[in-house]
Amino acid sequence: MLCGAATSFTFLIAGRAVLGLIAAATVPCAASLIGDYFPGQERGRIYGYVLSGQMIGTGVGFIACGELAELWWRLGFWVLLLPSIPLAWYLHKLPEPERGGNGLPAQGRKKDNPNQERLMDRKVREAGIQPRRSLVLDENPGEKSIWWAIKFVLSIPTNTVLIIGTALICS
């Protein structure tokens, strides 16, 4: 939408940069959701479908929008916006999955078991892993703002590397 509404080259580049950041952020989000919605033995296959769909969709989008640009350069951007609106609505309505890969919605989720937390702490200590306490959530992230979530996601080095790497590949 930003690119289609661009009134200058700088505005267009800024819109593309925002799109690149959003596209790069989808990699860790998609991997996390696949991990939560599907059991371990299916995750690789499902993630392969997602990555293949991204590649095929990008190719089809380039061809279709390139052809539409012959009519009007903004048309390609606006046409791509049309399926995005119902898709965003549908994805927003998906139930929150239970964490851990069983694929079930988190309706009526029970509070965390304190014994399980102690077991995890013990296993981490036995393995000699030192957790970064600043990255351990002690509160419900669903009650935080989007800016808090962005800051938290970017504070995890692996996510930052994935986002930057994907942005460079997509450029």
C-alpha positions as CSV (number, residue, x, y, z in Angstrom):
1,M,0.0,0.0,0.0
2,L,2.8,2.4,0.9
3,C,4.6,1.7,-2.4
4,G,1.4,2.2,-4.4
5,A,0.8,5.5,-2.7
6,A,4.4,6.8,-3.1
7,T,4.6,10.3,-4.3
8,S,8.4,10.4,-4.7
9,F,11.3,8.0,-5.3
10,T,12.4,8.5,-1.6
11,F,8.8,7.5,-0.5
12,L,8.9,4.5,-2.7
13,I,12.3,3.4,-1.4
14,A,11.1,3.9,2.2
15,G,8.0,1.8,1.5
16,R,10.2,-1.0,0.0
17,A,12.5,-0.8,3.1
18,V,9.5,-1.3,5.4
19,L,8.3,-4.2,3.3
20,G,11.8,-5.7,3.5
21,L,11.8,-5.5,7.3
22,I,8.3,-7.1,7.5
23,A,9.3,-9.8,5.1
24,A,12.5,-10.5,7.1
25,A,10.5,-10.7,10.3
26,T,8.2,-13.4,8.9
27,V,11.0,-16.0,8.9
28,P,11.3,-16.5,12.6
29,C,7.6,-16.0,13.1
30,A,6.7,-18.6,10.5
31,A,9.2,-21.1,11.9
32,S,7.8,-20.5,15.4
33,L,4.2,-21.0,14.3
34,I,5.1,-24.1,12.3
35,G,6.8,-25.5,15.5
36,D,3.6,-24.8,17.5
37,Y,1.0,-26.0,15.0
38,F,2.7,-29.2,13.8
39,P,4.4,-32.2,15.5
40,G,8.1,-32.6,15.1
41,Q,8.0,-35.3,12.4
42,E,5.9,-33.0,10.1
43,R,7.7,-29.6,10.6
44,G,10.4,-30.0,8.0
45,R,7.9,-30.9,5.2
46,I,5.5,-28.1,6.2
47,Y,8.3,-25.6,6.4
48,G,9.4,-26.7,2.9
49,Y,5.9,-26.0,1.6
50,V,6.0,-22.6,3.2
51,L,9.4,-21.7,1.7
52,S,8.4,-23.1,-1.7
53,G,5.2,-21.1,-1.7
54,Q,7.2,-18.0,-0.9
55,M,9.5,-18.6,-3.8
56,I,6.8,-19.5,-6.3
57,G,4.6,-16.6,-5.1
58,T,7.5,-14.1,-5.4
59,G,8.1,-15.3,-9.0
60,V,4.4,-15.1,-10.0
61,G,4.2,-11.7,-8.3
62,F,7.1,-10.4,-10.2
63,I,5.8,-11.6,-13.6
64,A,2.2,-10.4,-12.9
65,C,3.2,-7.0,-11.5
66,G,5.7,-6.5,-14.3
67,E,3.0,-7.0,-16.8
68,L,0.6,-4.7,-14.9
69,A,3.3,-2.0,-14.7
70,E,3.1,-1.6,-18.4
71,L,-0.4,-0.2,-17.9
72,W,0.4,1.9,-14.8
73,W,3.4,1.5,-12.5
74,R,1.2,1.7,-9.3
75,L,-1.2,-1.0,-10.5
76,G,1.1,-3.9,-9.5
77,F,1.3,-2.7,-5.9
78,W,-2.5,-2.2,-5.6
79,V,-3.3,-5.6,-7.1
80,L,-1.0,-7.3,-4.6
81,L,-2.8,-5.5,-1.8
82,L,-6.2,-7.0,-2.7
83,P,-5.5,-10.6,-1.6
84,S,-3.5,-9.3,1.4
85,I,-6.5,-7.8,3.1
86,P,-8.6,-11.0,3.4
87,L,-5.5,-13.1,4.1
88,A,-4.5,-10.8,7.0
89,W,-8.1,-11.0,8.3
90,Y,-8.0,-14.8,8.1
91,L,-4.6,-15.1,9.8
92,H,-5.7,-12.7,12.6
93,K,-8.7,-15.0,13.3
94,L,-6.5,-18.2,13.6
95,P,-6.6,-19.6,17.2
96,E,-3.5,-19.2,19.2
97,P,-1.7,-22.6,19.2
98,E,-0.5,-24.3,22.3
99,R,3.2,-24.0,22.6
100,G,5.1,-27.2,22.0
101,G,3.9,-28.5,18.7
102,N,0.7,-30.4,19.4
103,G,-1.2,-28.3,17.0
104,L,-4.2,-27.6,19.3
105,P,-5.7,-24.2,20.0
106,A,-4.8,-22.6,23.4
107,Q,-8.4,-22.4,24.5
108,G,-8.7,-22.8,28.3
109,R,-5.0,-23.0,28.6
110,K,-4.0,-24.1,32.1
111,K,-1.5,-22.1,34.1
112,D,2.1,-23.2,33.9
113,N,3.0,-26.1,36.1
114,P,5.6,-24.9,38.7
115,N,7.1,-28.4,38.9
116,Q,7.7,-28.4,35.1
117,E,9.5,-25.0,35.4
118,R,11.8,-26.5,38.1
119,L,12.5,-29.5,35.9
120,M,13.4,-27.3,33.0
121,D,15.7,-25.2,35.2
122,R,17.4,-28.4,36.5
123,K,17.9,-29.8,32.9
124,V,19.4,-26.5,31.8
125,R,21.8,-26.5,34.8
126,E,22.8,-30.1,34.2
127,A,23.6,-29.3,30.5
128,G,25.8,-26.4,31.7
129,I,23.7,-23.8,29.8
130,Q,23.6,-20.4,31.2
131,P,20.3,-18.7,30.3
132,R,20.1,-15.0,29.6
133,R,17.9,-13.9,32.4
134,S,17.0,-10.7,30.6
135,L,15.4,-12.9,27.9
136,V,13.4,-15.1,30.2
137,L,9.8,-14.0,30.3
138,D,8.2,-13.9,33.8
139,E,5.0,-12.1,32.6
140,N,2.4,-12.5,30.0
141,P,3.7,-11.0,26.7
142,G,0.1,-10.8,25.4
143,E,-0.4,-7.8,27.7
144,K,2.6,-5.9,26.3
145,S,2.6,-3.4,23.5
146,I,3.7,-4.2,19.9
147,W,6.8,-2.0,20.5
148,W,7.8,-4.0,23.5
149,A,7.4,-7.2,21.4
150,I,9.5,-5.8,18.6
151,K,12.3,-4.8,21.1
152,F,12.1,-8.2,22.7
153,V,12.3,-10.1,19.4
154,L,15.2,-8.0,18.2
155,S,17.0,-8.5,21.6
156,I,17.5,-12.2,20.7
157,P,20.7,-12.5,18.6
158,T,19.4,-15.4,16.5
159,N,16.3,-13.5,15.4
160,T,18.4,-10.4,14.6
161,V,20.8,-12.5,12.4
162,L,17.8,-14.2,10.6
163,I,16.1,-10.9,10.0
164,I,19.2,-9.1,8.6
165,G,20.2,-12.2,6.5
166,T,16.7,-12.5,5.0
167,A,16.5,-8.7,4.3
168,L,19.9,-9.0,2.5
169,I,18.7,-12.0,0.5
170,C,15.4,-10.3,-0.4
171,S,17.1,-7.1,-1.5
